[in-house]
């Protein structure tokens, strides 16, 4: 693996963790460093860090709060 690429991966703990959990990416990166952006995107999907996944989590939390508020309102009545 190229030294500069390895230093970059060391600076990104999430990518190192992803690579350890998915060793096929180590082979891909070693053979062709230009696939790094694809690995970063796959890592984001794996760890739930995409914008869509974050919005879905926020939406779920909002729904939970609304449900709790409805339950509290029903107990008052």
Secondary structure, 3 states (H helix, E strand, C coil): CCHHHHHHHHHCHHHHHHHHHCCHHHHHHHHCHHHHHHHHHHHHHHHCCCHHHHHHHHHHHHHHHHHHHHHHHHHHC
